[in-house]
Structure formats: C-alpha cells, structure tokens
C-alpha cells in the first residue's frame, strides 16, 4: 500500500546520507558553520542534505504534499562563497537533476511550506513531510574518524499521524564488524582509516562496516539495512517493488517490559552512541544500576 511512499523516503534519505557522508569532516575543525538565532550551528551539510532530500520527494509528490524542514535559503542567497560550497558538495555526489544553483535554493525552500506557484504559506495539506537534515550537529562536527554520530531524520505525517519514518545514520558502526571494536566506541580503526581513500569509487560511498538506515511503517513494523547495500540497489533506479524484494531487510523488535521474555537482570541497557550527548555518570548510570546493579556501566576516560 505504501510502496511508493517508502521508496521515495528511502531514496531521499539515501541521497542526504551520501552528501553528508561526503561532507562530514575528518576532525572537528574542518568545516564552516553559521549560527541560527538560537546560537545552534548550521553547516554546509545541513543545506546540502535538505536540498537533495526535499528535491527527491518533491519530484514525485510536487505541491500536493507539504514539506517542513529546518533551513531556508536566505543565508545562501546572501553568501556566494557558502552557496558555491553547498552546490559543489551536491554536484559531487548527487545523481538527481538539480541543474542549477537556483534549483538548489528552491529545493531548500520547499521546507518552508511555500507553494511555488502562489508563494503563500500552505496551511492545509493532508500529507506533510517533516525533515531534520542533520539531527545531531554536535556529532557531525566531532568528525568522521572520531566516531561523531548524527542522522538524517524524515517522517511522513498523514492527517496528523506519522505513517512512515526513516533514519539515515551514515557513520554508525555495523554489528559484528571491526568498526564496533574501536575504543572509544564508534571511533575509526586504523584499517578503516587506511581503507577510506578507496571509498567513493564505483563501489559507492559507504563501506561494509559502517552506515545504516532504519525505516518504520505504521502497521508494518520497523527494519534496518546497511547503507552500502541500499545504495547499490536504489541507485540502479529499481522500482519500489523490485528494490524491496531484493534487499535483505532485518526486522527490529523489542521484548515486552513485564519480565515475561527475560528476567530483569538479563535486559540489555541501551546507551546513546554519540558521546557528546551521553551522560553515563548521571541519570543514565542511576537507571542502569537499578536494572543491573552497582557495576552496570564501565566508564572510560572519555566518560563512556
């Protein structure tokens, strides 16, 4: 029933994941930022991510849907150098049909809820796409090799209810790979750093050890897939049905929290992967100790 919605959402977040993967700095000092009114940083990655994501969705659904996102194009229209950086990043990795800087600026402004025909705010739409082009700017700025975590967050809302949601996590370590063994967690191993120069070829931007996408459909469950696999199939322009049939989706689930599935002391305690937002010495530690006892978490020198 939602094959087209899901396919477009996946392609949108994949394009945004690719451009942010390309733009995430190796370290924390190699990217330009601006400050919004609330003093939070905005990067080239925010603008590029929003442009390719919304352009992809708008190409299919046009003005029949509404789009809400964080950024507007004013900063780029007033800063030619910044605009050129965003345009260059989009051209480097995007396979769509953003043909000019004006197309890019227009795509960013789809997220302001503006109807391109009458330039008025669209106040009533049954379907609304909500996008955070980079959720976790602090992690994005921490840098790729240092394990900085962020995601591209997209949701489709119908009649006030979320029906499709997608999270793209370009730097997230994949289970049972060497990327999970580095200390601190999430940092790149020496082998990953050495092999990084080989990525971005015909094999795609993502390696087999890092980058994951999650998708949930109302009434249909929640699934995950490595980005390098999704990238291969979706960029071949497969139809929604054939792409879904080929892709090795892994279904996610949680056990009941009433103790019927496992004893309380056997439960897995989940800690956020972005170190900048983790608080193992505070509330997180107290909750873990209630579940697992005084030795619930081992805190290293970085506080993780």
Secondary structure in CASP SS format (residue, H / E / C, confidence):
PFRMAT SS
TARGET T0000
AUTHOR 0000-0000-0000
METHOD secondary structure of the structure
MODEL  1
X C 1.00
X C 1.00
X H 1.00
X H 1.00
X H 1.00
X H 1.00
X H 1.00
X H 1.00
X H 1.00
X H 1.00
X H 1.00
X H 1.00
X H 1.00
X H 1.00
X H 1.00
X H 1.00
X H 1.00
X H 1.00
X H 1.00
X H 1.00
X H 1.00
X H 1.00
X H 1.00
X C 1.00
X C 1.00
X C 1.00
X C 1.00
X C 1.00
X C 1.00
X C 1.00
X C 1.00
X C 1.00
X E 1.00
X E 1.00
X E 1.00
X C 1.00
X C 1.00
X C 1.00
X C 1.00
X C 1.00
X E 1.00
X E 1.00
X E 1.00
X H 1.00
X H 1.00
X H 1.00
X H 1.00
X H 1.00
X H 1.00
X H 1.00
X H 1.00
X H 1.00
X H 1.00
X H 1.00
X H 1.00
X H 1.00
X H 1.00
X H 1.00
X H 1.00
X H 1.00
X H 1.00
X H 1.00
X H 1.00
X H 1.00
X C 1.00
X E 1.00
X E 1.00
X E 1.00
X C 1.00
X C 1.00
X C 1.00
X C 1.00
X C 1.00
X H 1.00
X H 1.00
X H 1.00
X H 1.00
X C 1.00
X C 1.00
X H 1.00
X H 1.00
X H 1.00
X H 1.00
X H 1.00
X H 1.00
X H 1.00
X H 1.00
X H 1.00
X H 1.00
X H 1.00
X H 1.00
X H 1.00
X H 1.00
X C 1.00
X C 1.00
X C 1.00
X C 1.00
X C 1.00
X C 1.00
X C 1.00
X H 1.00
X H 1.00
X H 1.00
X H 1.00
X H 1.00
X H 1.00
X H 1.00
X H 1.00
X H 1.00
X C 1.00
X C 1.00
X E 1.00
X C 1.00
X E 1.00
X C 1.00
X C 1.00
X C 1.00
X C 1.00
X C 1.00
X C 1.00
X E 1.00
X C 1.00
X C 1.00
X C 1.00
X C 1.00
X C 1.00
X E 1.00
X E 1.00
X E 1.00
X E 1.00
X E 1.00
X E 1.00
X E 1.00
X E 1.00
X E 1.00
X C 1.00
X H 1.00
X H 1.00
X H 1.00
X H 1.00
X H 1.00
X H 1.00
X C 1.00
X C 1.00
X C 1.00
X C 1.00
X C 1.00
X C 1.00
X C 1.00
X C 1.00
X E 1.00
X E 1.00
X E 1.00
X E 1.00
X E 1.00
X E 1.00
X E 1.00
X E 1.00
X C 1.00
X C 1.00
X E 1.00
X E 1.00
X E 1.00
X E 1.00
X E 1.00
X E 1.00
X E 1.00
X E 1.00
X E 1.00
X E 1.00
X E 1.00
X E 1.00
X E 1.00
X C 1.00
X C 1.00
X C 1.00
X C 1.00
X H 1.00
X H 1.00
X H 1.00
X C 1.00
X C 1.00
X C 1.00
X C 1.00
X C 1.00
X C 1.00
X C 1.00
X C 1.00
X C 1.00
X H 1.00
X H 1.00
X H 1.00
X H 1.00
X H 1.00
X H 1.00
X H 1.00
X H 1.00
X H 1.00
X C 1.00
X C 1.00
X E 1.00
X C 1.00
X C 1.00
X E 1.00
X C 1.00
X C 1.00
X C 1.00
X C 1.00
X C 1.00
X E 1.00
X E 1.00
X E 1.00
X E 1.00
X E 1.00
X E 1.00
X E 1.00
X E 1.00
X C 1.00
X C 1.00
X C 1.00
X E 1.00
X E 1.00
X E 1.00
X E 1.00
X E 1.00
X E 1.00
X H 1.00
X H 1.00
X H 1.00
X H 1.00
X H 1.00
X H 1.00
X H 1.00
X H 1.00
X C 1.00
X C 1.00
X C 1.00
X C 1.00
X C 1.00
X H 1.00
X H 1.00
X H 1.00
X H 1.00
X H 1.00
X H 1.00
X H 1.00
X C 1.00
X C 1.00
X C 1.00
X E 1.00
X E 1.00
X E 1.00
X C 1.00
X C 1.00
X C 1.00
X C 1.00
X C 1.00
X C 1.00
X C 1.00
X C 1.00
X C 1.00
X C 1.00
X C 1.00
X H 1.00
X H 1.00
X H 1.00
X C 1.00
X C 1.00
X C 1.00
X C 1.00
X C 1.00
X C 1.00
X C 1.00
X C 1.00
X H 1.00
X H 1.00
X H 1.00
X C 1.00
X C 1.00
X C 1.00
X C 1.00
X C 1.00
X H 1.00
X H 1.00
X H 1.00
X H 1.00
X H 1.00
X H 1.00
X H 1.00
X H 1.00
X H 1.00
X H 1.00
X C 1.00
X C 1.00
X C 1.00
X C 1.00
X C 1.00
X C 1.00
X C 1.00
X C 1.00
X C 1.00
X C 1.00
X C 1.00
X C 1.00
END
